Amino acid sequence: MIKQFLRRFGRQSLQIVHDDDNLRIARLGKGEGARAVLCFTGVGLGMGGVQTEEFVGISQRIGGSSIFVTDKRRTWFNGIDPADLQRRLEPLIDGREVVTLGNSMGAFGAIWATSFLPVASAIAFAPQFSVHPGIVPRETRWREWRDRIEAWHYPDLTRHFTGGARYFTFNGAEDEEHWSHFKSGENQTHVLVPETGHDVAKTFKERGILGDVIADCLAGGDVLRRIESAGLACRRIG
């Protein structure tokens, strides 16, 4: 992922804010703009079939700068100390509207972080509800990484949907073991796009609506109509 950053933006644009065995935080640009967009990377340490620079471009489009948060050990954030994360992000997000964004494991992180950070909106593509084998026993993907998780501090997302943030999740049909746990409500919009799989963000990108969907989430637009305009059926979950 770092090589992608450097090829696209040059060494002067990328700032590694923090890097240890568990956590990497990187910032592009000078951190200007009304919004701080925290992009949580996935198991592949990227954004799941969507180029990193495209998320950067989307962040700029919605008036924000991009900060990338990487769980280097791929622990679904069980290995990340939230107090440490808060302390390191505070100077980057202070006084700004915070938006979290992620795909797959990164989408789990985008929701997880709302328990610890002053997040206004969380936008999650193909989020897992859990990867704990006792909670989602039929889930066999990512076993290489989940079998290495030594302590399950955050086994699922039950306690991480708060009243202080707005949530938007987008899942494909094959992720039913995860999206079946999501219930839409006053501050939660969970969307099933049954013609897609775990690649829902990539599908949106290919249909030319990924940036528009994200912008609609933040502006109060009709995200279901936006998805349908690209020829994809969808419905609210719950």
VOPAGU-2260 file (C-alpha; in pm, 1 decimal, decimal comma):
REM VOPAGU-2260
SITE   aa  ch    i         X         Y         Z
SITE  MET   A    0       0,0       0,0       0,0
SITE  ILE   A    1     284,3     240,9      81,9
SITE  LYS   A    2     430,6     185,9    -265,5
SITE  GLN   A    3      94,1     272,0    -418,8
SITE  PHE   A    4      88,2     595,0    -220,8
SITE  LEU   A    5     437,2     691,3    -330,9
SITE  ARG   A    6     382,1     613,5    -698,5
SITE  ARG   A    7      61,7     815,4    -713,4
SITE  PHE   A    8     132,9    1109,5    -484,7
SITE  GLY   A    9     508,4    1134,6    -433,7
SITE  ARG   A   10     709,6    1121,1    -116,0
SITE  GLN   A   11     640,1    1480,3     -17,6
SITE  SER   A   12     264,5    1423,8       0,8
SITE  LEU   A   13     264,8    1116,0     223,0
SITE  GLN   A   14     332,3    1153,3     591,1
SITE  ILE   A   15     365,7     848,1     811,9
SITE  VAL   A   16     222,1     977,8    1138,0
SITE  HIS   A   17     279,7     659,7    1334,4
SITE  ASP   A   18     409,6     311,5    1258,4
SITE  ASP   A   19     463,0      21,9    1499,4
SITE  ASP   A   20     409,8    -354,5    1491,1
SITE  ASN   A   21      31,7    -321,8    1520,1
SITE  LEU   A   22     -77,6      14,5    1386,1
SITE  ARG   A   23      10,3     243,2    1098,0
SITE  ILE   A   24    -139,2     590,1    1052,6
SITE  ALA   A   25     -60,3     780,1     733,8
SITE  ARG   A   26    -181,2    1118,6     615,2
SITE  LEU   A   27    -188,6    1266,8     267,7
SITE  GLY   A   28    -143,8    1638,0     230,1
SITE  LYS   A   29    -146,2    1898,8     504,2
SITE  GLY   A   30    -463,5    1787,9     675,3
SITE  GLU   A   31    -671,5    2076,9     549,9
SITE  GLY   A   32   -1044,8    2080,3     489,5
SITE  ALA   A   33   -1360,8    2078,6     693,9
SITE  ARG   A   34   -1366,0    1699,8     710,8
SITE  ALA   A   35   -1118,8    1437,8     817,9
SITE  VAL   A   36   -1184,8    1112,3     632,1
SITE  LEU   A   37   -1042,1     814,9     819,4
SITE  CYS   A   38    -993,9     532,0     570,8
SITE  PHE   A   39    -960,5     194,5     746,4
SITE  THR   A   40    -773,4     -50,7     528,4
SITE  GLY   A   41    -869,1    -413,7     478,5
SITE  VAL   A   42    -698,0    -751,7     500,7
SITE  GLY   A   43    -505,4    -679,0     182,2
SITE  LEU   A   44    -396,7    -353,2     348,7
SITE  GLY   A   45    -585,1    -168,2      78,1
SITE  MET   A   46    -944,6     -74,4       6,3
SITE  GLY   A   47   -1069,5    -398,2    -150,2
SITE  GLY   A   48   -1064,2    -373,5    -527,0
SITE  VAL   A   49   -1076,7       6,1    -529,1
SITE  GLN   A   50    -747,9     186,3    -574,2
SITE  THR   A   51    -627,3     381,5    -273,3
SITE  GLU   A   52    -601,8     701,6    -474,7
SITE  GLU   A   53    -969,0     674,6    -569,2
SITE  PHE   A   54   -1066,3     692,3    -203,7
SITE  VAL   A   55    -829,6     988,0    -171,7
SITE  GLY   A   56   -1004,5    1157,4    -462,8
SITE  ILE   A   57   -1344,3    1088,6    -308,0
SITE  SER   A   58   -1222,5    1231,3      23,0
SITE  GLN   A   59   -1119,5    1550,5    -152,4
SITE  ARG   A   60   -1448,7    1565,4    -337,8
SITE  ILE   A   61   -1645,6    1564,9     -13,4
SITE  GLY   A   62   -1426,5    1835,7     136,1
SITE  GLY   A   63   -1187,6    1630,8     341,8
SITE  SER   A   64    -834,2    1505,2     365,4
SITE  SER   A   65    -739,8    1139,6     385,2
SITE  ILE   A   66    -596,5     966,0     689,0
SITE  PHE   A   67    -528,1     594,3     651,6
SITE  VAL   A   68    -554,5     363,8     952,7
SITE  THR   A   69    -403,3      17,0     912,2
SITE  ASP   A   70    -434,9    -280,4    1147,7
SITE  LYS   A   71    -105,0    -433,1    1038,7
SITE  ARG   A   72    -161,8    -771,0    1207,2
SITE  ARG   A   73    -511,3    -804,0    1059,3
SITE  THR   A   74    -678,7    -863,0    1395,4
SITE  TRP   A   75   -1009,4    -692,5    1315,1
SITE  PHE   A   76    -883,5    -422,6    1553,0
SITE  ASN   A   77    -861,9    -659,1    1848,9
SITE  GLY   A   78    -490,7    -580,3    1857,7
SITE  ILE   A   79    -534,2    -203,2    1848,8
SITE  ASP   A   80    -539,2      -1,2    2171,9
SITE  PRO   A   81    -824,4     250,0    2126,5
SITE  ALA   A   82    -671,4     494,5    2377,1
SITE  ASP   A   83    -349,0     496,0    2176,4
SITE  LEU   A   84    -544,2     541,3    1853,1
SITE  GLN   A   85    -737,9     832,8    2004,7
SITE  ARG   A   86    -420,8    1003,0    2122,7
SITE  ARG   A   87    -247,1     973,8    1788,2
SITE  LEU   A   88    -546,6    1084,6    1582,6
SITE  GLU   A   89    -660,6    1371,8    1803,2
SITE  PRO   A   90    -431,0    1638,6    1653,2
SITE  LEU   A   91    -533,6    1529,5    1302,5
SITE  ILE   A   92    -909,3    1542,5    1357,4
SITE  ASP   A   93    -953,1    1813,7    1621,4
SITE  GLY   A   94   -1222,3    2063,5    1521,6
SITE  ARG   A   95   -1315,4    1877,2    1204,3
SITE  GLU   A   96   -1611,4    1663,2    1100,6
SITE  VAL   A   97   -1490,3    1304,5    1116,7
SITE  VAL   A   98   -1602,8    1048,4     859,6
SITE  THR   A   99   -1489,4     686,3     868,5
SITE  LEU   A  100   -1473,0     480,5     552,6
SITE  GLY   A  101   -1370,5     121,5     489,6
SITE  ASN   A  102   -1412,1    -202,1     300,5
SITE  SER   A  103   -1434,6    -555,6     450,5
SITE  MET   A  104   -1209,8    -562,9     760,4
SITE  GLY   A  105   -1166,6    -190,6     709,8
SITE  ALA   A  106   -1545,2    -154,0     712,2
SITE  PHE   A  107   -1555,0    -336,6    1046,2
SITE  GLY   A  108   -1296,8     -83,2    1163,6
SITE  ALA   A  109   -1496,1     212,0    1033,0
SITE  ILE   A  110   -1787,5     105,5    1255,3
SITE  TRP   A  111   -1571,6      -8,0    1548,9
SITE  ALA   A  112   -1402,0     331,5    1565,1
SITE  THR   A  113   -1727,7     515,0    1634,2
SITE  SER   A  114   -1712,5     385,4    1992,1
SITE  PHE   A  115   -1385,8     566,5    2054,0
SITE  LEU   A  116   -1372,7     865,8    1821,8
SITE  PRO   A  117   -1607,8    1161,3    1758,9
SITE  VAL   A  118   -1736,0    1022,1    1430,5
SITE  ALA   A  119   -2022,9    1196,0    1252,1
SITE  SER   A  120   -2071,7     935,9     975,4
SITE  ALA   A  121   -1944,5     582,2     916,7
SITE  ILE   A  122   -1962,3     439,3     563,3
SITE  ALA   A  123   -1887,0      68,5     540,0
SITE  PHE   A  124   -1870,1    -151,4     229,7
SITE  ALA   A  125   -1902,9    -527,5     286,9
SITE  PRO   A  126   -1847,4    -505,9     662,6
SITE  GLN   A  127   -1820,5    -820,5     866,9
SITE  PHE   A  128   -2037,3    -829,1    1177,9
SITE  SER   A  129   -1777,5   -1060,0    1330,5
SITE  VAL   A  130   -1512,2   -1311,3    1236,1
SITE  HIS   A  131   -1525,2   -1493,7    1569,4
SITE  PRO   A  132   -1590,2   -1864,3    1494,0
SITE  GLY   A  133   -1836,0   -1891,1    1781,4
SITE  ILE   A  134   -2047,5   -1603,3    1648,2
SITE  VAL   A  135   -2030,8   -1666,2    1273,1
SITE  PRO   A  136   -1956,9   -2041,0    1255,6
SITE  ARG   A  137   -2032,6   -2068,3     883,4
SITE  GLU   A  138   -1776,6   -1801,7     795,7
SITE  THR   A  139   -1463,4   -1973,7     663,4
SITE  ARG   A  140   -1293,4   -1685,6     485,0
SITE  TRP   A  141    -992,0   -1505,9     634,2
SITE  ARG   A  142    -917,0   -1809,1     854,7
SITE  GLU   A  143    -542,8   -1752,1     810,6
SITE  TRP   A  144    -573,9   -1425,5     997,5
SITE  ARG   A  145    -856,6   -1481,6    1242,7
SITE  ASP   A  146    -689,3   -1797,8    1377,7
SITE  ARG   A  147    -399,8   -1577,0    1488,9
SITE  ILE   A  148    -615,4   -1346,4    1701,7
SITE  GLU   A  149    -506,7   -1416,1    2057,9
SITE  ALA   A  150    -758,1   -1204,7    2252,8
SITE  TRP   A  151   -1107,1   -1113,6    2133,0
SITE  HIS   A  152   -1160,5    -770,8    2285,5
SITE  TYR   A  153   -1411,8    -684,7    2012,4
SITE  PRO   A  154   -1570,8   -1011,5    1898,3
SITE  ASP   A  155   -1852,1    -842,0    1706,5
SITE  LEU   A  156   -2005,0    -502,5    1634,4
SITE  THR   A  157   -2303,1    -525,0    1870,1
SITE  ARG   A  158   -2176,3    -255,1    2106,2
SITE  HIS   A  159   -2021,9     -34,9    1841,6
SITE  PHE   A  160   -2330,7     118,8    1686,6
SITE  THR   A  161   -2374,9     435,3    1891,7
SITE  GLY   A  162   -2630,5     713,0    1898,3
SITE  GLY   A  163   -2374,7     976,6    1807,2
SITE  ALA   A  164   -2294,8     869,8    1450,9
SITE  ARG   A  165   -2484,9     797,6    1131,5
SITE  TYR   A  166   -2415,8     456,8     978,2
SITE  PHE   A  167   -2434,9     342,3     617,8
SITE  THR   A  168   -2348,7     -16,7     528,8
SITE  PHE   A  169   -2360,1    -189,1     191,2
SITE  ASN   A  170   -2344,3    -568,1     154,0
SITE  GLY   A  171   -2385,9    -825,6    -116,9
SITE  ALA   A  172   -2589,6   -1144,8     -93,4
SITE  GLU   A  173   -2299,4   -1377,4      -5,9
SITE  ASP   A  174   -2236,0   -1190,8     320,9
SITE  GLU   A  175   -2571,5   -1284,8     475,3
SITE  GLU   A  176   -2410,3   -1419,5     791,8
SITE  HIS   A  177   -2298,2   -1063,1     853,2
SITE  TRP   A  178   -2570,8    -834,3     717,9
SITE  SER   A  179   -2844,8   -1040,6     881,3
SITE  HIS   A  180   -2726,9    -891,3    1212,4
SITE  PHE   A  181   -2775,9    -533,3    1094,7
SITE  LYS   A  182   -3104,1    -354,8    1164,0
SITE  SER   A  183   -3183,5     -21,8    1002,3
SITE  GLY   A  184   -3305,0     249,8    1234,1
SITE  GLU   A  185   -3314,0     623,7    1284,2
SITE  ASN   A  186   -2937,5     666,5    1244,4
SITE  GLN   A  187   -2861,0     341,4    1062,4
SITE  THR   A  188   -2909,4     269,0     692,8
SITE  HIS   A  189   -2812,0     -86,5     604,2
SITE  VAL   A  190   -2844,0    -172,2     235,6
SITE  LEU   A  191   -2843,5    -511,4      64,2
SITE  VAL   A  192   -2738,2    -516,3    -302,1
SITE  PRO   A  193   -2818,4    -880,6    -386,0
SITE  GLU   A  194   -2659,0    -885,2    -731,5
SITE  THR   A  195   -2318,9    -819,2    -572,5
SITE  GLY   A  196   -2098,0   -1022,9    -343,4
SITE  HIS   A  197   -1817,2    -916,4    -113,5
SITE  ASP   A  198   -1710,5    -683,6    -396,8
SITE  VAL   A  199   -1991,7    -432,9    -356,3
SITE  ALA   A  200   -1756,2    -129,8    -352,7
SITE  LYS   A  201   -1581,5    -253,8    -665,7
SITE  THR   A  202   -1920,1    -302,2    -835,0
SITE  PHE   A  203   -2021,3      53,2    -745,6
SITE  LYS   A  204   -1692,1     176,1    -887,9
SITE  GLU   A  205   -1746,3     -15,6   -1213,6
SITE  ARG   A  206   -2098,5     128,6   -1243,3
SITE  GLY   A  207   -1960,4     476,9   -1185,0
SITE  ILE   A  208   -2151,2     548,5    -862,6
SITE  LEU   A  209   -1902,7     487,1    -580,7
SITE  GLY   A  210   -1824,0     852,9    -520,9
SITE  ASP   A  211   -2188,0     951,3    -564,0
SITE  VAL   A  212   -2303,7     695,2    -307,5
SITE  ILE   A  213   -2053,4     824,4     -52,9
SITE  ALA   A  214   -2149,7    1185,3    -125,0
SITE  ASP   A  215   -2519,6    1098,7     -90,4
SITE  CYS   A  216   -2457,7     938,1     248,0
SITE  LEU   A  217   -2305,6    1259,1     377,5
SITE  ALA   A  218   -2546,7    1498,5     209,5
SITE  GLY   A  219   -2865,7    1314,7     301,2
SITE  GLY   A  220   -2931,9    1198,3     -53,2
SITE  ASP   A  221   -3136,1     895,7    -153,6
SITE  VAL   A  222   -2868,1     625,8    -166,8
SITE  LEU   A  223   -3111,6     351,3    -269,3
SITE  ARG   A  224   -3226,4     553,5    -568,6
SITE  ARG   A  225   -2864,6     622,7    -657,7
SITE  ILE   A  226   -2786,3     250,3    -660,1
SITE  GLU   A  227   -3099,3     170,3    -859,9
SITE  SER   A  228   -3002,7     436,1   -1116,1
SITE  ALA   A  229   -2701,4     220,4   -1198,7
SITE  GLY   A  230   -2923,6     -78,7   -1274,8
SITE  LEU   A  231   -2873,8    -255,3    -942,7
SITE  ALA   A  232   -3158,9    -379,7    -726,1
SITE  CYS   A  233   -3127,5    -297,8    -357,5
SITE  ARG   A  234   -3327,7    -283,6     -37,8
SITE  ARG   A  235   -3295,6    -166,4     317,3
SITE  ILE   A  236   -3204,1    -436,0     569,5
SITE  GLY   A  237   -3416,4    -464,6     881,0
